Amino acid sequence: MTMKSPLAMAMALTLCSTPLLAADAPEAEIRALFAAHEAALNGHELEALVALYAPGDQTVVMGTTTAERWVGAEQIADAYTHFFADFDAGSVERECPWMQAEASGDVGWISANCVYQDSLKGTERQFALNVTAVVQRLDGDWKLSAMHFSNPTAPLAE
């Protein structure tokens, strides 16, 4: 799709989730999936989070260490239940200064460097995460097949 004016581009971006533009903008749909994940995580909405993942016993979430690996819906749901204990619901704010999303056919991926702010029992915190995910389109909807997050070992830059 070729855009002739900034107004046309702005209109297309606001409509990028419509079926008409879906074939032209899977990256926007993948970013929307990541945003839905972050919103459900922030709200401690377990069912909504699990629904974002592809079904099956090959779907995985991985953290920083080798012990942080959860495979299949049951383990993934259990992991998120424990994640919820690590921050107050509704306290998460996220800024991702670098993010890439791309797709080829029914497979896509997203990579991001993000800085998070949240609170735990009212105490505010800030930390960085690297996030990557592989997604697949199932019955027209993008689903997470693999998600990996890791904490960088270097301190946050001022």
VEXKEGU-368566 format. One line per 5 residues: number of its first residue (from 1); their letters; for each residue x, y, z of N, C-alpha, C. Coordinates in Angstrom, 2 decimals, padded with zeros to 5 digits. Layout:
BEGIN
NUM = A = X,Y,Z,X,Y,Z,X,Y,Z | ...
// end
This chain:
BEGIN
1 = MTMKS = 000.85,-001.16,000.00,000.00,000.00,000.00,000.89,001.22,000.00 | 000.66,002.18,-000.91,001.45,003.40,-001.01,000.64,004.55,-000.45 | 001.22,005.30,000.47,000.56,006.44,001.08,001.03,007.70,000.36 | 000.08,008.56,-000.07,000.41,009.79,-000.79,000.49,010.99,000.13 | -000.11,010.93,001.33,-000.09,012.09,002.21,000.00,011.64,003.66
6 = PLAMA = 000.47,012.54,004.53,000.52,012.21,005.96,-000.87,011.92,006.52 | -001.90,012.61,006.03,-003.25,012.37,006.49,-003.69,010.95,006.14 | -003.41,010.51,004.92,-003.77,009.15,004.52,-003.03,008.12,005.37 | -001.76,008.40,005.66,-001.00,007.48,006.50,-001.58,007.42,007.91 | -001.94,008.56,008.47,-002.51,008.60,009.82,-003.82,007.85,009.87
11 = MALTL = -004.65,008.03,008.84,-005.92,007.30,008.80,-005.68,005.80,008.71 | -004.72,005.38,007.91,-004.43,003.95,007.77,-003.92,003.37,009.09 | -003.09,004.13,009.81,-002.57,003.63,011.08,-003.67,003.48,012.11 | -004.65,004.36,012.09,-005.73,004.24,013.06,-006.66,003.08,012.73 | -006.65,002.65,011.49,-007.52,001.56,011.08,-006.79,000.24,010.91
16 = CSTPL = -005.53,000.16,011.34,-004.70,-001.00,011.01,-005.21,-002.31,011.58 | -006.15,-002.30,012.50,-006.65,-003.56,013.02,-007.86,-004.07,012.23 | -008.27,-003.35,011.22,-009.41,-003.80,010.44,-009.01,-004.92,009.50 | -009.92,-005.83,009.18,-009.58,-006.93,008.29,-009.06,-006.47,006.93 | -009.54,-005.33,006.45,-009.10,-004.84,005.14,-007.59,-004.63,005.10
21 = LAADA = -007.02,-004.08,006.18,-005.59,-003.78,006.21,-004.77,-004.86,006.90 | -005.42,-005.89,007.44,-004.71,-006.91,008.20,-003.60,-007.56,007.39 | -003.84,-007.83,006.13,-002.82,-008.48,005.31,-001.64,-007.55,005.07 | -001.87,-006.23,005.10,-000.80,-005.27,004.86,-000.06,-004.87,006.14 | -000.64,-005.16,007.30,-000.06,-004.65,008.53,-000.01,-005.68,009.65
26 = PEAEI = 000.56,-006.87,009.41,000.62,-007.83,010.52,001.49,-007.33,011.67 | 002.48,-006.48,011.36,003.33,-005.97,012.43,002.50,-005.17,013.44 | 001.55,-004.40,012.96,000.69,-003.63,013.87,-000.16,-004.58,014.72 | -000.62,-005.66,014.14,-001.40,-006.64,014.90,-000.54,-007.34,015.95 | 000.72,-007.60,015.61,001.63,-008.23,016.56,001.92,-007.27,017.72
31 = RALFA = 002.12,-006.00,017.41,002.32,-005.00,018.46,001.07,-004.92,019.34 | -000.10,-005.02,018.74,-001.35,-004.98,019.50,-001.46,-006.20,020.42 | -001.00,-007.35,019.96,-000.98,-008.55,020.80,-000.08,-008.32,022.01 | 001.10,-007.75,021.79,002.01,-007.45,022.90,001.37,-006.46,023.86 | 000.70,-005.45,023.34,000.02,-004.47,024.20,-001.10,-005.14,025.00
36 = AHEAA = -001.83,-006.07,024.38,-002.88,-006.80,025.10,-002.28,-007.65,026.22 | -001.12,-008.25,025.93,-000.43,-009.03,026.96,-000.07,-008.12,028.14 | 000.50,-006.97,027.86,000.92,-006.06,028.91,-000.28,-005.55,029.72 | -001.39,-005.26,029.06,-002.58,-004.78,029.76,-003.15,-005.86,030.67 | -003.22,-007.10,030.18,-003.75,-008.19,030.99,-002.80,-008.49,032.16
41 = LNGHE = -001.51,-008.42,031.91,-000.53,-008.64,032.98,-000.71,-007.56,034.05 | -000.79,-006.31,033.64,-000.95,-005.20,034.57,-002.22,-005.36,035.41 | -003.27,-005.88,034.81,-004.53,-006.04,035.52,-004.67,-007.35,036.28 | -003.62,-008.18,036.27,-003.66,-009.50,036.91,-004.82,-010.33,036.36 | -005.01,-010.28,035.04,-006.12,-010.97,034.37,-005.61,-012.29,033.79
46 = LEALV = -005.62,-013.33,034.61,-005.02,-014.62,034.24,-005.68,-015.24,033.01 | -006.99,-015.28,032.97,-007.68,-015.90,031.82,-007.37,-015.16,030.53 | -007.34,-013.85,030.60,-007.03,-013.06,029.40,-005.61,-013.33,028.92 | -004.67,-013.46,029.85,-003.28,-013.76,029.48,-003.18,-015.12,028.81 | -003.74,-016.14,029.43,-003.64,-017.50,028.89,-004.29,-017.56,027.52
51 = ALYAP = -005.35,-016.80,027.30,-006.04,-016.80,026.01,-005.18,-016.21,024.89 | -004.16,-015.44,025.24,-003.27,-014.86,024.24,-002.25,-015.86,023.70 | -002.10,-016.98,024.38,-001.12,-017.99,023.99,-001.74,-019.05,023.08 | -000.92,-019.58,022.18,-001.35,-020.68,021.31,-001.58,-021.91,022.17 | -002.58,-022.70,021.84,-002.81,-023.93,022.60,-001.72,-024.96,022.28
56 = GDQTV = -001.57,-025.91,023.16,-000.65,-027.00,022.90,000.49,-027.07,023.88 | 001.20,-028.19,023.85,002.26,-028.42,024.82,003.63,-027.99,024.31 | 003.68,-027.23,023.23,004.95,-026.67,022.75,005.05,-025.17,023.01 | 004.00,-024.57,023.54,003.99,-023.14,023.84,004.81,-022.92,025.11 | 005.67,-021.90,025.09,006.62,-021.75,026.19,006.83,-020.27,026.56
61 = VMGTT = 007.07,-020.06,027.85,007.52,-018.78,028.38,008.86,-019.06,029.05 | 009.85,-018.21,028.76,011.17,-018.38,029.36,011.62,-017.07,029.99 | 012.30,-017.20,031.11,012.87,-016.05,031.79,014.37,-016.00,031.59 | 015.05,-015.44,032.57,016.49,-015.23,032.47,017.30,-016.48,032.78 | 016.91,-017.23,033.80,017.70,-018.40,034.21,017.14,-019.69,033.60
66 = TAERW = 017.92,-020.75,033.66,017.47,-022.03,033.10,016.27,-022.60,033.86 | 016.10,-022.23,035.11,014.94,-022.71,035.87,013.65,-021.99,035.47 | 013.78,-020.86,034.80,012.61,-020.07,034.42,012.13,-020.50,033.04 | 011.42,-021.63,033.01,010.88,-022.17,031.76,009.53,-022.80,032.09 | 008.50,-022.34,031.41,007.15,-022.82,031.65,006.55,-023.23,030.31
71 = VGAEQ = 006.14,-024.49,030.21,005.68,-025.06,028.95,004.23,-025.51,029.08 | 003.41,-025.13,028.13,002.00,-025.51,028.13,001.16,-024.59,028.99 | -000.13,-024.59,028.74,-001.05,-023.65,029.38,-001.05,-023.74,030.90 | -000.99,-024.94,031.44,-001.04,-025.09,032.89,000.18,-024.46,033.57 | 001.37,-024.75,033.06,002.58,-024.16,033.65,002.64,-022.65,033.42
76 = IADAY = 002.22,-022.22,032.25,002.22,-020.78,031.96,001.27,-020.05,032.89 | 000.08,-020.60,033.11,-000.88,-019.98,034.03,-000.30,-019.94,035.45 | 000.34,-021.00,035.86,000.95,-021.04,037.19,002.05,-019.98,037.31 | 002.85,-019.83,036.27,003.91,-018.82,036.29,003.32,-017.42,036.47 | 002.29,-017.10,035.68,001.69,-015.77,035.79,001.07,-015.55,037.17
81 = THFFA = 000.50,-016.58,037.76,-000.04,-016.46,039.11,001.06,-016.02,040.08 | 002.25,-016.59,039.91,003.38,-016.18,040.75,003.89,-014.78,040.38 | 003.88,-014.45,039.09,004.30,-013.11,038.67,003.42,-012.05,039.33 | 002.12,-012.32,039.43,001.19,-011.35,040.01,001.58,-010.97,041.44 | 002.19,-011.89,042.16,002.60,-011.61,043.53,003.77,-010.64,043.59
86 = DFDAG = 004.42,-010.41,042.45,005.62,-009.57,042.40,005.34,-008.09,042.16 | 004.07,-007.72,041.92,003.76,-006.30,041.69,002.29,-006.06,041.97 | 001.97,-004.82,042.32,000.60,-004.42,042.59,-000.18,-004.30,041.28 | -001.37,-004.86,041.24,-002.22,-004.77,040.05,-002.46,-003.31,039.70 | -002.38,-003.01,038.42,-002.64,-001.66,037.93,-001.49,-000.69,038.08
91 = SVERE = -000.34,-001.16,038.56,000.77,-000.23,038.82,001.83,-000.19,037.71 | 001.68,-001.03,036.70,002.74,-001.15,035.69,002.62,-000.07,034.62 | 003.73,000.59,034.37,003.87,001.49,033.23,005.08,001.01,032.46 | 004.98,001.02,031.14,006.04,000.47,030.30,006.39,001.44,029.20 | 007.68,001.58,028.95,008.19,002.37,027.83,009.19,001.48,027.10
96 = CPWMQ = 008.98,001.28,025.83,009.90,000.47,025.02,010.55,001.37,023.98 | 011.74,001.90,024.28,012.39,002.81,023.34,012.83,002.14,022.05 | 012.95,000.82,022.07,013.30,000.08,020.85,012.40,-001.14,020.75 | 011.76,-001.27,019.60,010.88,-002.41,019.36,010.84,-002.69,017.87 | 010.91,-003.97,017.52,010.74,-004.40,016.14,009.70,-005.51,016.11
101 = AEASG = 008.87,-005.49,015.10,007.90,-006.56,014.89,007.86,-006.84,013.39 | 007.74,-008.10,013.06,007.70,-008.48,011.66,006.96,-009.81,011.53 | 006.52,-010.10,010.33,005.84,-011.36,010.07,006.14,-011.83,008.66 | 006.04,-013.12,008.51,006.13,-013.76,007.20,005.07,-014.84,007.18 | 004.03,-014.61,006.41,002.92,-015.57,006.41,002.22,-015.56,007.75
106 = DVGWI = 002.07,-016.76,008.33,001.37,-016.90,009.60,002.30,-016.99,010.80 | 003.55,-016.61,010.63,004.52,-016.60,011.72,005.11,-015.20,011.84 | 005.25,-014.73,013.06,005.82,-013.41,013.28,006.63,-013.39,014.55 | 007.22,-012.24,014.82,008.06,-012.10,016.00,008.08,-010.65,016.41 | 008.42,-010.45,017.67,008.58,-009.11,018.21,009.78,-009.14,019.15
111 = SANCV = 010.56,-008.09,019.13,011.69,-007.92,020.04,011.64,-006.50,020.58 | 011.93,-006.36,021.87,011.84,-005.02,022.47,012.79,-004.90,023.65 | 013.31,-003.71,023.83,014.00,-003.30,025.05,013.04,-002.37,025.77 | 012.64,-002.73,026.98,011.63,-001.96,027.69,012.09,-001.59,029.09 | 011.62,-000.45,029.53,011.82,-000.01,030.90,010.45,-000.01,031.56
116 = YQDSL = 010.37,-000.68,032.69,009.12,-000.81,033.42,009.20,-000.04,034.73 | 008.06,000.49,035.12,007.88,001.06,036.45,006.67,000.36,037.03 | 006.77,-000.07,038.27,005.62,-000.66,038.94,005.78,-000.40,040.43 | 004.91,-001.03,041.20,005.05,-000.94,042.64,004.72,-002.30,043.25 | 005.29,-002.53,044.40,005.00,-003.73,045.19,004.70,-003.26,046.60
121 = KGTER = 003.47,-003.49,047.03,003.00,-003.03,048.35,003.25,-001.54,048.51 | 003.02,-000.81,047.42,003.13,000.64,047.45,004.52,001.19,047.22 | 005.55,000.35,047.19,006.91,000.81,046.96,007.20,000.79,045.47 | 007.53,001.97,044.91,007.77,002.07,043.47,009.13,001.51,043.10 | 009.18,000.92,041.88,010.42,000.33,041.37,010.54,000.64,039.89
126 = QFALN = 011.76,000.52,039.39,012.01,000.65,037.95,013.02,-000.43,037.56 | 012.79,-001.05,036.42,013.70,-002.08,035.95,013.57,-002.20,034.44 | 014.58,-002.81,033.83,014.58,-003.01,032.38,014.38,-004.49,032.07 | 013.71,-004.75,030.97,013.55,-006.11,030.46,013.79,-006.11,028.96 | 014.42,-007.15,028.51,014.44,-007.47,027.08,013.34,-008.49,026.87
131 = VTAVV = 012.54,-008.28,025.84,011.42,-009.18,025.58,011.47,-009.61,024.12 | 011.31,-010.89,023.88,011.16,-011.41,022.52,009.99,-012.38,022.53 | 009.32,-012.46,021.42,008.22,-013.42,021.30,008.10,-013.88,019.86 | 007.72,-015.14,019.72,007.35,-015.72,018.43,005.84,-015.87,018.47 | 005.20,-015.45,017.41,003.74,-015.51,017.34,003.32,-016.28,016.10
136 = QRLDG = 002.12,-016.82,016.16,001.58,-017.49,014.98,000.12,-017.10,014.82 | -000.30,-017.02,013.57,-001.70,-016.68,013.29,-002.48,-017.98,013.22 | -003.46,-018.10,014.12,-004.31,-019.27,014.20,-005.75,-018.82,014.00 | -006.41,-019.35,013.00,-007.80,-018.97,012.71,-007.98,-017.46,012.63 | -006.98,-016.78,012.07,-007.06,-015.34,011.85,-006.57,-014.48,012.99
141 = DWKLS = -006.28,-015.07,014.15,-005.82,-014.29,015.30,-004.37,-014.62,015.61 | -003.60,-013.60,015.97,-002.21,-013.81,016.38,-002.19,-014.31,017.81 | -001.39,-015.35,018.06,-001.22,-015.95,019.38,000.26,-016.06,019.70 | 000.60,-015.95,020.96,001.97,-016.12,021.41,002.32,-017.61,021.41 | 003.42,-017.97,020.76,003.90,-019.36,020.78,005.08,-019.51,021.73
146 = AMHFS = 005.91,-018.49,021.79,007.06,-018.49,022.69,007.31,-017.05,023.12 | 007.50,-016.88,024.42,007.85,-015.56,024.93,009.07,-015.72,025.82 | 009.99,-014.80,025.67,011.20,-014.81,026.49,011.41,-013.41,027.03 | 011.70,-013.33,028.31,012.03,-012.05,028.91,013.29,-012.25,029.76 | 014.12,-011.24,029.77,015.33,-011.32,030.58,015.67,-009.95,031.12
151 = NPTAP = 016.25,-009.96,032.29,016.73,-008.73,032.91,018.17,-008.51,032.51 | 018.47,-007.38,031.89,019.87,-007.08,031.59,020.68,-007.03,032.89 | 021.93,-007.44,032.81,022.76,-007.48,034.02,023.40,-006.14,034.32 | 023.50,-005.27,033.33,024.10,-003.95,033.57,023.06,-003.03,034.20 | 023.50,-002.06,035.00,022.54,-001.10,035.59,021.91,-000.24,034.50
156 = LAE = 020.74,000.31,034.81,020.06,001.20,033.88,020.90,002.45,033.65 | 020.95,002.90,032.40,021.67,004.13,032.07,020.90,005.32,032.63 | 021.64,006.29,033.07,020.99,007.52,033.60,020.41,008.32,032.47
// end
